[in-house]
């Protein structure tokens, strides 16, 4: 299935989880937050939340600003 | 302790139920490197510093969070870059998840050219974030009516601008800042527009509880030195406010006896 991670199309196996999507970008688990289709998926739910075709995944972290 | 020492020791900045010795809140945007930022933060003496939330870039090395953690500085995520209440609420929730803090500097801008805050979207987002348990610190125009409404909505502070973000134009409407201070029951933090130390001192003399600045330090020719200047200015302005300035008079009043 195809999902969008931070604006880029990514091919992932069916049933892939949010945790697997995050690991495509970073091995970090702290300082990182994820939204799928505009809803926050808390860290405790990363490995049990499965992605679906065309999901929009946003993986954010803190940067210099303000 | 003497009277001066007592007054200063008792003067603690209370924000969101936490105590801060420093009344200078720093932003981290605009620093040329994390090393320069680190030196500036140290020189500023700040205990609370903002970060922005952005898409994770796998190629980036080093994190602003490491710098803050090493210095023991509390992190204050902002919602910079958001144009709607919905975007700001989602960004605040992501920040809470990533940074394990329910504090947020709420920033909803109206357009890219002025970066002025959108009052309607800001108020909408503030209500939703307060209801969701956030400590909400909204960035607003220098509008006393909006400041009052946001306080009534449960915000932990109000943060009026002195001038547009990054403009360094100082405090364009000191009268409005004074009006906000007069009626506020929550801390007033002068946010945006500070260009140099005298602007920060003026904010404190007008009665603001703290100052938030970034560009004035991070884009100065010598950021560390400007950070030290801002630290002194905020302290000096606060002390002057507590001391109570003399009234302005139209004519001279001799300070020496005027007859032999």
Interface residues (C-beta under 8 A of the other chain):
Chain A: X6 X7 X25 X26 X31 X32 X33 X34 X35 X38 X40 X42 X43 X58 X59 X60 X61 X62 X63 X64 X65 X66
Chain B: X27 X28 X29 X30 X31 X37 X50 X51 X52 X53 X54 X55 X56 X58 X60 X63 X64 X65 X75 X76 X77 X78 X80 X90 X91 X93 X94 X95 X96 X97 X98 X99 X105 X107 X212 X214
